[in-house]
Amino acid sequence: MFGLGITEIVAILVIALIFIGPKKLPGLAKGLGKGIREFQNALGGISDQIKNPPKDQIIEEKDESAQKADS
């Protein structure tokens, strides 16, 4: 995970536990998880649009290229 070993992850968790506190840590982890999930969903939506553009856009691009060829 991100090029980190088990010892580095444990050290980060211990430091986070000390500075943030045991009461706020679960809420922080939950918020971080939601943020990462939303980011991945957004990336998935963008990649879907790149791989499969809307049909309206494809038709417009063909019309524009046909008009340029006619000119």
Distance bins in CASP14 RR format, pairs under 12 A and 6 or more apart:
PFRMAT RR
TARGET T0000
AUTHOR 0000-0000-0000
RMODE 2
METHOD distances of the structure
MODEL  1
1 8 0 0 0 0 1 0 0 0 0 0 0
1 9 1 0 0 1 0 0 0 0 0 0 0
1 12 0 0 0 0 0 1 0 0 0 0 0
1 36 0 0 0 0 0 1 0 0 0 0 0
2 8 0 0 0 0 1 0 0 0 0 0 0
2 9 0 0 0 0 1 0 0 0 0 0 0
2 12 0 0 0 0 0 1 0 0 0 0 0
2 36 0 0 0 0 0 1 0 0 0 0 0
3 9 0 0 0 0 1 0 0 0 0 0 0
4 10 0 0 0 0 1 0 0 0 0 0 0
4 11 0 0 0 0 1 0 0 0 0 0 0
4 12 1 0 0 1 0 0 0 0 0 0 0
4 13 0 0 0 0 0 1 0 0 0 0 0
5 11 0 0 0 0 1 0 0 0 0 0 0
5 12 0 0 0 0 0 1 0 0 0 0 0
6 12 0 0 0 0 0 1 0 0 0 0 0
6 13 0 0 0 0 0 1 0 0 0 0 0
7 13 0 0 0 0 0 1 0 0 0 0 0
7 14 0 0 0 0 0 1 0 0 0 0 0
8 14 0 0 0 0 0 1 0 0 0 0 0
8 15 0 0 0 0 0 1 0 0 0 0 0
9 15 0 0 0 0 0 1 0 0 0 0 0
9 16 0 0 0 0 0 1 0 0 0 0 0
10 16 0 0 0 0 0 1 0 0 0 0 0
10 17 0 0 0 0 0 1 0 0 0 0 0
11 17 0 0 0 0 0 1 0 0 0 0 0
11 18 0 0 0 0 0 1 0 0 0 0 0
12 18 0 0 0 0 0 1 0 0 0 0 0
12 19 0 0 0 0 0 1 0 0 0 0 0
12 20 0 0 0 0 0 1 0 0 0 0 0
12 25 0 0 0 0 0 1 0 0 0 0 0
13 19 0 0 0 0 0 1 0 0 0 0 0
13 20 0 0 0 0 0 1 0 0 0 0 0
13 21 0 0 0 0 0 1 0 0 0 0 0
13 22 0 0 0 0 0 1 0 0 0 0 0
13 25 0 0 0 0 1 0 0 0 0 0 0
13 28 0 0 0 0 0 1 0 0 0 0 0
13 29 0 0 0 0 1 0 0 0 0 0 0
14 20 0 0 0 0 0 1 0 0 0 0 0
14 21 0 0 0 0 0 1 0 0 0 0 0
14 22 0 0 0 0 0 1 0 0 0 0 0
14 25 0 0 0 0 0 1 0 0 0 0 0
15 21 0 0 0 0 0 1 0 0 0 0 0
15 25 0 0 0 0 0 1 0 0 0 0 0
16 22 0 0 0 0 0 1 0 0 0 0 0
16 24 0 0 0 0 1 0 0 0 0 0 0
16 25 1 0 0 1 0 0 0 0 0 0 0
16 26 0 0 0 0 0 1 0 0 0 0 0
16 27 0 0 0 0 0 1 0 0 0 0 0
16 28 1 0 0 1 0 0 0 0 0 0 0
16 29 0 0 0 0 1 0 0 0 0 0 0
16 32 0 0 0 0 0 1 0 0 0 0 0
17 23 0 0 0 0 0 1 0 0 0 0 0
17 24 0 0 0 0 1 0 0 0 0 0 0
17 25 1 0 0 1 0 0 0 0 0 0 0
17 26 0 0 0 0 0 1 0 0 0 0 0
17 28 0 0 0 0 0 1 0 0 0 0 0
17 29 0 0 0 0 0 1 0 0 0 0 0
18 25 0 0 0 0 0 1 0 0 0 0 0
19 25 0 0 0 0 1 0 0 0 0 0 0
19 28 0 0 0 0 0 1 0 0 0 0 0
20 26 0 0 0 0 0 1 0 0 0 0 0
20 27 0 0 0 0 1 0 0 0 0 0 0
20 28 1 0 0 1 0 0 0 0 0 0 0
20 29 0 0 0 0 1 0 0 0 0 0 0
20 32 0 0 0 0 0 1 0 0 0 0 0
21 27 0 0 0 0 0 1 0 0 0 0 0
21 28 0 0 0 0 1 0 0 0 0 0 0
21 29 0 0 0 0 0 1 0 0 0 0 0
22 28 0 0 0 0 0 1 0 0 0 0 0
22 29 0 0 0 0 0 1 0 0 0 0 0
24 30 0 0 0 0 0 1 0 0 0 0 0
24 31 0 0 0 0 0 1 0 0 0 0 0
25 31 0 0 0 0 0 1 0 0 0 0 0
25 32 0 0 0 0 0 1 0 0 0 0 0
26 32 0 0 0 0 0 1 0 0 0 0 0
26 33 0 0 0 0 0 1 0 0 0 0 0
27 33 0 0 0 0 1 0 0 0 0 0 0
27 34 0 0 0 0 1 0 0 0 0 0 0
28 34 0 0 0 0 0 1 0 0 0 0 0
28 35 0 0 0 0 0 1 0 0 0 0 0
29 35 0 0 0 0 0 1 0 0 0 0 0
29 36 0 0 0 0 0 1 0 0 0 0 0
30 36 0 0 0 0 0 1 0 0 0 0 0
30 37 0 0 0 0 0 1 0 0 0 0 0
31 37 0 0 0 0 1 0 0 0 0 0 0
31 38 0 0 0 0 1 0 0 0 0 0 0
31 39 0 0 0 0 0 1 0 0 0 0 0
32 38 0 0 0 0 0 1 0 0 0 0 0
32 39 0 0 0 0 0 1 0 0 0 0 0
33 39 0 0 0 0 1 0 0 0 0 0 0
33 40 0 0 0 0 1 0 0 0 0 0 0
33 41 0 0 0 0 0 1 0 0 0 0 0
34 40 0 0 0 0 0 1 0 0 0 0 0
34 41 0 0 0 0 0 1 0 0 0 0 0
35 41 0 0 0 0 1 0 0 0 0 0 0
35 42 0 0 0 0 1 0 0 0 0 0 0
35 43 0 0 0 0 0 1 0 0 0 0 0
36 42 0 0 0 0 0 1 0 0 0 0 0
36 43 0 0 0 0 0 1 0 0 0 0 0
37 43 0 0 0 0 0 1 0 0 0 0 0
37 44 0 0 0 0 0 1 0 0 0 0 0
38 44 0 0 0 0 0 1 0 0 0 0 0
38 45 0 0 0 0 0 1 0 0 0 0 0
39 45 0 0 0 0 0 1 0 0 0 0 0
39 46 0 0 0 0 0 1 0 0 0 0 0
40 46 0 0 0 0 0 1 0 0 0 0 0
40 47 0 0 0 0 0 1 0 0 0 0 0
41 47 0 0 0 0 0 1 0 0 0 0 0
41 48 0 0 0 0 0 1 0 0 0 0 0
42 48 0 0 0 0 0 1 0 0 0 0 0
42 49 0 0 0 0 0 1 0 0 0 0 0
43 49 0 0 0 0 0 1 0 0 0 0 0
43 50 0 0 0 0 0 1 0 0 0 0 0
44 50 0 0 0 0 1 0 0 0 0 0 0
44 51 0 0 0 0 1 0 0 0 0 0 0
44 52 0 0 0 0 0 1 0 0 0 0 0
45 51 0 0 0 0 1 0 0 0 0 0 0
45 52 0 0 0 0 0 1 0 0 0 0 0
46 52 0 0 0 0 0 1 0 0 0 0 0
46 53 0 0 0 0 0 1 0 0 0 0 0
47 53 0 0 0 0 0 1 0 0 0 0 0
48 54 0 0 0 0 0 1 0 0 0 0 0
49 57 0 0 0 0 1 0 0 0 0 0 0
50 57 0 0 0 0 0 1 0 0 0 0 0
52 58 0 0 0 0 1 0 0 0 0 0 0
53 59 0 0 0 0 0 1 0 0 0 0 0
53 60 0 0 0 0 0 1 0 0 0 0 0
53 61 0 0 0 0 1 0 0 0 0 0 0
53 62 0 0 0 0 0 1 0 0 0 0 0
54 60 0 0 0 0 1 0 0 0 0 0 0
54 61 0 0 0 0 0 1 0 0 0 0 0
55 61 0 0 0 0 0 1 0 0 0 0 0
55 62 0 0 0 0 0 1 0 0 0 0 0
56 62 0 0 0 0 0 1 0 0 0 0 0
56 63 0 0 0 0 0 1 0 0 0 0 0
57 63 0 0 0 0 0 1 0 0 0 0 0
57 64 0 0 0 0 0 1 0 0 0 0 0
58 64 0 0 0 0 0 1 0 0 0 0 0
58 65 0 0 0 0 0 1 0 0 0 0 0
59 65 0 0 0 0 0 1 0 0 0 0 0
59 66 0 0 0 0 0 1 0 0 0 0 0
60 66 0 0 0 0 0 1 0 0 0 0 0
60 67 0 0 0 0 0 1 0 0 0 0 0
61 67 0 0 0 0 0 1 0 0 0 0 0
61 68 0 0 0 0 0 1 0 0 0 0 0
62 68 0 0 0 0 0 1 0 0 0 0 0
62 69 0 0 0 0 0 1 0 0 0 0 0
63 69 0 0 0 0 0 1 0 0 0 0 0
63 70 0 0 0 0 0 1 0 0 0 0 0
64 70 0 0 0 0 0 1 0 0 0 0 0
64 71 0 0 0 0 0 1 0 0 0 0 0
65 71 0 0 0 0 0 1 0 0 0 0 0
END
